Every structure is written in C-alpha cells, then in structure tokens.
Amino acid sequence: IYIYNFYFRKVKWYAAVESIATLDVLLAFAQYAKCCTREVCCPKFIDAIDGKTFLRLDESVHPCCGKIKTQGDYIANDVLIGSSESDTGQVLLLTGANMGGKSTLMRQVGTLIVLAQIGSYVPARNFTLSPVDCIFTRIGARDSLITGQSTLFVELRETSAILKHATVHSFVIIDELGRGTSTWDGTAIAHATLQYITNHIGCRTIFSTHYHSLMDSLAANPRIRLGHMACMVENESEGADPTEENVIFLYKLAPGACPKSYGFNAAKLAGIHADVIKKAYAKSMYFARMEKERCVVSQVKETENAKV
C-alpha cells in the first residue's frame, strides 16, 4: 500500500523534486557569487539586431579560479567579439606560443556564456552579450580505437557538425584544426573552414591556430579580428641557440598576430635533450629557407607570365 500511495502521488513527488533541484541550483549560484574571491557581475543581454551579434568581457577569469585565494595567480582578460552596430570582428583568430593560454581562454569564454545564460553571476567586471542559441566546440586531439576513427577524422566529423548546424546566433570554439595531417592539408582545411564560418554563417567564433599563413591570407577580412596570447622572450635572435631562449608567458590577450609559436621552448620545458632541440632548430631553419626560395621562384614565374 505504501508503494501504491507513493506511485499515486507521483506528480506531486516530481514537482517537489524539481522544486528542490531548482532551489539547490539557485543556492549554488548565490554561494558562488558570495564566496568567489574575484569580482563578479550580473551579465547584461542585448538583442541582436539584423544578425549583429555581440560579446564583450572585461577583466574576466575562468570560474574555477574563484576557489583560488591568491589574486595574482591568474591574469584577467578582456575579450571583444562582434559588434552591436556592424558585422565586423565576428571571428577572433587567436595565435600564441605553445602553453601560452589559448585553449584556457577559449574554454573560459565558453564556460562564462553557459553561466550567464543559466542565470549565474560571472567572474568579470562586465559581461555584455546577445543571446547564444548553441555552443559548438572542436577542442583536443583524440582518436577512437573501437570505431577505427583517426584523430583527423574525429576533428573533421566535429567540424562538419559545426558547419551544418551553427547559426548566426551560435558561439563556436575551434582549437588548432588540421593538426592531425600534413602542414599543407591542415592549413588548407583550416583556411576553408574559417572562411565558411566567416562568410556564410557569421557567428561569434574563437579560432586558434599555429598556421601563421592564415594571418597573411585572412587579416584583411573585416569580420576577422587578430589576437594573440602575449609573451616576453629573452635571448631571442635569428640563428641563436634555441636552448638559451627563454619564453615568459604573460597569459594576456593582445591585438595582432604572434610572430611564431616558440615550439622549441615547449620542447625544452618538456625535457627534450638539448642536442635534439638544436638539430630540430637547424632543420626548421632549413625548411624556412626552402620555403622562402620557393616563394621567390613562384613570384618570378608569375611576373614572367604576366609580361607574356
């Protein structure tokens, strides 16, 4: 009879459980806003007029940093994507040194959007945005042994879902697309994907890459804003010993493109033997010279063909 009475009142039990769950979430929001060691704000939503979506964060940090008592451990960042008055800057093309904080910044913005849209305060001085209908992410490198899917295939499958389903009101995060294949194929895939998102979808996007040729080919597009995670480099000079080069990460989003990715610094930090790093650097310089020579030959041929 007890089971019958419980089942008979199931609608009331469902309502009670849902109410308690809602109260639990609201208390969690209040507790976070009260106990967060960072400044928090109430997000402000504005309507997107004629598809002009917008997102602006001032002095924002990742919400997990609210548990950290030391204020100086994390660097706050300002992020501006899109405009409430025009369709410029919808895509942030992000570069920077390896381990410089690109992926963390991307995850930070995505997480803060989720918190804002479920009604929570966010760790920032100001957060203004137009509503987001869906968040799409392409982050990380993994394969699937069971299904026989390579790392590149998984990347492209997730990218395909973004291109098919994203709308102008979506928010897209793509981290280093194309790294699972050759440099030329990877660059071409990243270039074509970024162009499609920019010209056909027009949604707010953060697209990180180490393919610096993308900067040269897409920097003139008014819908793309270039940014990089700043760093300071000691003992940097052309042809110098890469093992003597020291990179100090500033973890601060700055305008413009990063000149290079400082991959040899990451190799040094990972403990790769100095001789291996030096040989790799010499080979890198050789590849760079070959590429410059190829570009010069190509330009000469184009000039001769134009004269003909």
BAZASE-696263 format. One record per residue (C-alpha): residue number from 1; x negated, y negated, z. Coordinates in pm, whole numbers, always signed. Each point is the difference from the previous one (the first is absolute). Last residue first. Layout:
! BAZASE-696263
+-----+--------+--------+--------+
|   k |      x |      y |      z |
+-----+--------+--------+--------+
| NUM |      X |      Y |      Z |
...
+-----+--------+--------+--------+
This chain:
! BAZASE-696263
+-----+--------+--------+--------+
|   k |      x |      y |      z |
+-----+--------+--------+--------+
| 308 |  -5376 |  -3738 |  -7166 |
| 307 |    -80 |   -264 |   +260 |
| 306 |   +243 |   +158 |   +246 |
| 305 |   -158 |   +342 |    -55 |
| 304 |   -341 |   -144 |    +83 |
| 303 |   +129 |   -163 |   +319 |
| 302 |   +175 |   +321 |   +109 |
| 301 |   -319 |   +198 |    -62 |
| 300 |   -204 |   -246 |   +207 |
| 299 |   +255 |    +15 |   +283 |
| 298 |    -11 |   +382 |     +4 |
| 297 |   -380 |     +1 |     +6 |
| 296 |     +0 |   -243 |   +293 |
| 295 |   +261 |   +206 |   +187 |
| 294 |   -199 |   +320 |    -49 |
| 293 |   -316 |   -171 |   +125 |
| 292 |   +184 |   -118 |   +310 |
| 291 |   +135 |   +351 |    +62 |
| 290 |   -346 |   +155 |    -38 |
| 289 |   -142 |   -252 |   +245 |
| 288 |   +271 |    +81 |   +256 |
| 287 |    -56 |   +374 |    -42 |
| 286 |   -371 |    -50 |    +68 |
| 285 |    +72 |   -213 |   +307 |
| 284 |   +226 |   +276 |   +134 |
| 283 |   -271 |   +260 |    -66 |
| 282 |   -246 |   -205 |   +204 |
| 281 |   +258 |    -37 |   +278 |
| 280 |    +61 |   +376 |     +7 |
| 279 |   -373 |    +63 |    +25 |
| 278 |    -26 |   -246 |   +289 |
| 277 |   +301 |   +153 |   +177 |
| 276 |   -143 |   +351 |    -32 |
| 275 |   -334 |   -114 |   +136 |
| 274 |   +171 |   -170 |   +297 |
| 273 |   +179 |   +320 |   +105 |
| 272 |   +378 |    -35 |    +23 |
| 271 |   +101 |    -78 |   +358 |
| 270 |   +358 |   -117 |    -58 |
| 269 |   -102 |   -359 |    +78 |
| 268 |   -260 |    +17 |   -277 |
| 267 |   +252 |   +137 |   -250 |
| 266 |   +245 |   -275 |    +96 |
| 265 |   -275 |   -258 |    -61 |
| 264 |    -63 |   +164 |   -337 |
| 263 |   +365 |    -53 |    -91 |
| 262 |    -32 |   -374 |    +24 |
| 261 |   +326 |    -53 |   -195 |
| 260 |   -108 |   -284 |   -228 |
| 259 |    +64 |   -367 |    -79 |
| 258 |   +315 |    -20 |   +216 |
| 257 |   +277 |   -182 |   -182 |
| 256 |   +173 |   -326 |    +90 |
| 255 |   +181 |   -119 |   +311 |
| 254 |    -91 |   +128 |   +347 |
| 253 |   +155 |   +265 |   +225 |
| 252 |   -210 |    +34 |   +315 |
| 251 |   -145 |   +328 |   +127 |
| 250 |   -337 |   -176 |    +54 |
| 249 |   -210 |   +306 |    -81 |
| 248 |   -374 |    -53 |    +38 |
| 247 |   -194 |   +171 |   -278 |
| 246 |   -370 |    +69 |    +51 |
| 245 |   -239 |    +61 |   -290 |
| 244 |   -330 |   +160 |    +92 |
| 243 |   +112 |   +343 |   -129 |
| 242 |    +86 |   -160 |   -333 |
| 241 |   -367 |    -87 |    -63 |
| 240 |     +5 |   -308 |   -219 |
| 239 |    +66 |     +0 |   -376 |
| 238 |   +231 |   -301 |    +14 |
| 237 |     +4 |   -152 |   +347 |
| 236 |   +193 |    +53 |   +322 |
| 235 |   -196 |     -8 |   +326 |
| 234 |   +311 |    -76 |   +205 |
| 233 |   +353 |    +20 |   -139 |
| 232 |   +306 |   -166 |   +151 |
| 231 |   +349 |   +138 |    -59 |
| 230 |   +342 |   -114 |   -118 |
| 229 |   +287 |   +231 |    -87 |
| 228 |    +99 |   -106 |   -349 |
| 227 |   +278 |   -183 |   -181 |
| 226 |   +108 |    -68 |   -356 |
| 225 |   +357 |   -114 |    -68 |
| 224 |   +182 |   +152 |   -295 |
| 223 |   +319 |   -152 |   -142 |
| 222 |   -197 |   -281 |   -166 |
| 221 |   -191 |   +255 |   -216 |
| 220 |   -346 |   -147 |    -65 |
| 219 |   -168 |   +237 |   +246 |
| 218 |   +123 |   +307 |   -190 |
| 217 |   -291 |    +98 |   -227 |
| 216 |   -290 |   -127 |   +209 |
| 215 |   +144 |   +116 |   +332 |
| 214 |    +84 |   +344 |   -141 |
| 213 |   -367 |    +41 |    -93 |
| 212 |    -68 |    +10 |   +374 |
| 211 |   +134 |   +354 |    +28 |
| 210 |    -32 |    +40 |   +378 |
| 209 |   +375 |    -38 |    +43 |
| 208 |   +278 |   -115 |   +228 |
| 207 |   +350 |    -79 |   -128 |
| 206 |   +232 |   -186 |   +238 |
| 205 |   +337 |    -47 |   -166 |
| 204 |   +307 |   -221 |    +18 |
| 203 |   +224 |   +100 |   -288 |
| 202 |    -16 |   -122 |   -360 |
| 201 |   +125 |   +324 |   -156 |
| 200 |    -88 |    -50 |   -368 |
| 199 |   -297 |   -240 |    -17 |
| 198 |   -177 |    +51 |   +332 |
| 197 |    +87 |   +363 |    +66 |
| 196 |    -76 |    +93 |   -361 |
| 195 |   -330 |   -190 |     -1 |
| 194 |   -110 |   +163 |   +325 |
| 193 |    +75 |   +345 |   -137 |
| 192 |   -183 |    -66 |   -327 |
| 191 |   -310 |   -132 |   +177 |
| 190 |     -8 |   +279 |   +261 |
| 189 |    +34 |   +268 |   -269 |
| 188 |   -270 |   -162 |   -216 |
| 187 |   -237 |    -39 |   +294 |
| 186 |    +48 |   +363 |   +100 |
| 185 |    -55 |   +125 |   -354 |
| 184 |   -319 |   -204 |    -35 |
| 183 |   -136 |    +86 |   +345 |
| 182 |    +75 |   +371 |    -30 |
| 181 |   +274 |   +156 |   +214 |
| 180 |   +127 |     +4 |   +359 |
| 179 |    -72 |   -370 |    +57 |
| 178 |   +293 |    -96 |   -221 |
| 177 |   +202 |   -209 |   +247 |
| 176 |   -202 |   -166 |   +274 |
| 175 |   +283 |    -69 |   +245 |
| 174 |   +344 |    -82 |   -138 |
| 173 |   +250 |   -171 |   +232 |
| 172 |   +336 |   -105 |   -147 |
| 171 |   +276 |   -214 |   +151 |
| 170 |   +338 |    +13 |   -170 |
| 169 |   +230 |   -292 |    -89 |
| 168 |    -96 |     -7 |   -370 |
| 167 |    +82 |   +369 |    -16 |
| 166 |   -207 |   +316 |    +49 |
| 165 |   +152 |   +330 |   -115 |
| 164 |   -177 |   +115 |   -317 |
| 163 |   -335 |   -175 |    +38 |
| 162 |    -27 |   +102 |   +365 |
| 161 |    +94 |   +362 |    -67 |
| 160 |   -263 |    +15 |   -274 |
| 159 |   -262 |   -133 |   +242 |
| 158 |    +79 |   +286 |   +239 |
| 157 |    -39 |   +252 |   -280 |
| 156 |   -317 |   -174 |   -120 |
| 155 |   -170 |    +21 |   +339 |
| 154 |   +106 |   +363 |    +49 |
| 153 |   -135 |    +85 |   -345 |
| 152 |   -328 |   -176 |    +74 |
| 151 |    -53 |   +195 |   +321 |
| 150 |    +73 |   +327 |   -177 |
| 149 |   +327 |   +191 |    +22 |
| 148 |    -13 |   +380 |    +20 |
| 147 |   +326 |    +27 |   +195 |
| 146 |   -157 |   +174 |   +301 |
| 145 |   -333 |   -183 |    -17 |
| 144 |   +156 |   -343 |     -3 |
| 143 |   -240 |   -292 |    -40 |
| 142 |    -76 |   -306 |   +210 |
| 141 |   -126 |   -355 |    -34 |
| 140 |   +154 |   -281 |   +200 |
| 139 |   +260 |   -265 |    -73 |
| 138 |   +269 |    -32 |   -265 |
| 137 |   +284 |   -172 |   +183 |
| 136 |   +352 |   -111 |    -92 |
| 135 |   +211 |   -216 |   +231 |
| 134 |   +369 |    -47 |    -80 |
| 133 |   +268 |   -271 |     -7 |
| 132 |   -217 |   -280 |   +140 |
| 131 |   +171 |   -316 |   +124 |
| 130 |   -162 |   -338 |    -75 |
| 129 |   -285 |    -83 |   +233 |
| 128 |   -124 |   -232 |   +273 |
| 127 |   -224 |   +116 |   +283 |
| 126 |   -162 |   -252 |   +236 |
| 125 |   -249 |    +16 |   +285 |
| 124 |    -33 |   +373 |    -42 |
| 123 |    +50 |   +319 |   +202 |
| 122 |   +357 |    +85 |   -109 |
| 121 |   +332 |    -25 |   +183 |
| 120 |   +234 |   +286 |    -84 |
| 119 |   +326 |     +1 |   -193 |
| 118 |    -28 |   +303 |   -225 |
| 117 |   -101 |   -217 |   -294 |
| 116 |   -285 |   -171 |   +184 |
| 115 |   -148 |   +324 |   +130 |
| 114 |     -2 |   +153 |   -350 |
| 113 |   -158 |   -313 |   -149 |
| 112 |   -263 |     +3 |   +276 |
| 111 |    -91 |   +359 |    -85 |
| 110 |    -51 |    -82 |   -370 |
| 109 |   -216 |   -302 |    +80 |
| 108 |   -218 |   +196 |   +241 |
| 107 |    -36 |   +298 |   -232 |
| 106 |   -140 |   -229 |   -269 |
| 105 |   -231 |   -176 |   +246 |
| 104 |   -132 |   +331 |   +128 |
| 103 |    -63 |   +124 |   -354 |
| 102 |   -208 |   -307 |    -85 |
| 101 |   -196 |    -13 |   +327 |
| 100 |   -364 |    -33 |   -110 |
|  99 |    -81 |   +371 |    +23 |
|  98 |   -128 |    -12 |   -359 |
|  97 |    -50 |   -362 |    -95 |
|  96 |   +282 |   -202 |   -145 |
|  95 |   +270 |    -24 |   -263 |
|  94 |   +372 |    -78 |    +10 |
|  93 |   +224 |    -92 |   -292 |
|  92 |   +294 |   -169 |   +171 |
|  91 |   +298 |    +22 |   -233 |
|  90 |   +301 |   -235 |     +0 |
|  89 |   -232 |   -299 |    -31 |
|  88 |   +222 |   -209 |   -223 |
|  87 |   +372 |    +58 |    -57 |
|  86 |   +102 |   -348 |   +114 |
|  85 |   +168 |   -188 |   +286 |
|  84 |    +25 |   +254 |   +283 |
|  83 |   -350 |   +121 |    -83 |
|  82 |   -177 |   +333 |    -17 |
|  81 |   -243 |   +151 |   +248 |
|  80 |   -172 |   -201 |   +274 |
|  79 |   -191 |   +176 |   +278 |
|  78 |   -173 |   -169 |   +294 |
|  77 |   -220 |   +227 |   +208 |
|  76 |    -76 |    +55 |   +370 |
|  75 |   -334 |   +162 |    +83 |
|  74 |     -2 |   +275 |   +259 |
|  73 |   -240 |    +63 |   +289 |
|  72 |     -4 |   -358 |   +128 |
|  71 |   +326 |    +17 |   +195 |
|  70 |   -108 |   +286 |   +224 |
|  69 |   +310 |   +156 |   +155 |
|  68 |    +76 |   +239 |   -285 |
|  67 |   +353 |   +136 |    +13 |
|  66 |   +127 |   -275 |   -233 |
|  65 |   -257 |   +116 |   -256 |
|  64 |   +243 |   +273 |   -107 |
|  63 |   +214 |   -275 |   -154 |
|  62 |   -270 |    -77 |   -260 |
|  61 |    -90 |   -366 |    +12 |
|  60 |   +152 |   -319 |   -142 |
|  59 |   -137 |   -352 |    +16 |
|  58 |   +258 |   -136 |   -246 |
|  57 |   +199 |   +236 |   -221 |
|  56 |   +186 |   -111 |   -314 |
|  55 |   +211 |   +212 |   -231 |
|  54 |   +209 |   -115 |   -297 |
|  53 |   +228 |   +125 |   -272 |
|  52 |    +99 |   -224 |   -291 |
|  51 |   +257 |   +229 |   -164 |
|  50 |   +232 |   -285 |   -103 |
|  49 |    +26 |   -117 |   +363 |
|  48 |   -140 |   +237 |   +263 |
|  47 |   +185 |    -78 |   +323 |
|  46 |   -207 |    -93 |   +303 |
|  45 |    -71 |   +212 |   +306 |
|  44 |   -181 |   -133 |   +307 |
|  43 |   -188 |   +244 |   +222 |
|  42 |    +13 |    -60 |   +378 |
|  41 |   -349 |    -62 |   +127 |
|  40 |   -268 |   +168 |   +207 |
|  39 |   -331 |   -132 |   +140 |
|  38 |   -226 |   +287 |    +95 |
|  37 |    -27 |   +182 |   +333 |
|  36 |   +329 |   +178 |    -72 |
|  35 |   +181 |    +66 |   +328 |
|  34 |   +315 |   -207 |    -43 |
|  33 |    +53 |    +48 |   -375 |
|  32 |    -73 |   +374 |    +36 |
|  31 |   +237 |    +38 |   +296 |
|  30 |   +277 |   -184 |   -183 |
|  29 |    -36 |   +216 |   -310 |
|  28 |    -10 |   +317 |   +214 |
|  27 |   +312 |   -116 |   +183 |
|  26 |   +174 |    -47 |   -335 |
|  25 |   -103 |   +350 |   -110 |
|  24 |   +125 |   +161 |   +321 |
|  23 |   +327 |   -191 |    -21 |
|  22 |    +54 |   +133 |   -351 |
|  21 |    -75 |   +355 |   +117 |
|  20 |   +240 |    -37 |   +294 |
|  19 |   +274 |   -126 |   -232 |
|  18 |    -59 |   +285 |   -247 |
|  17 |    +12 |   +256 |   +283 |
|  16 |   +325 |   -145 |   +132 |
|  15 |   +162 |    -11 |   -345 |
|  14 |   -100 |   +360 |    -72 |
|  13 |   +135 |   +105 |   +342 |
|  12 |   +328 |   -179 |    -67 |
|  11 |    +38 |   +175 |   -334 |
|  10 |    -96 |   +333 |   +158 |
|   9 |   +279 |    -14 |   +260 |
|   8 |   +162 |   +327 |   -108 |
|   7 |   -345 |   +160 |    -26 |
|   6 |    -82 |    -80 |   +363 |
|   5 |   +346 |   +111 |   +112 |
|   4 |    -39 |   +328 |   -191 |
|   3 |   -346 |    +58 |   +143 |
|   2 |   +133 |    -58 |   +349 |
|   1 |   +291 |   +237 |    -64 |
+-----+--------+--------+--------+
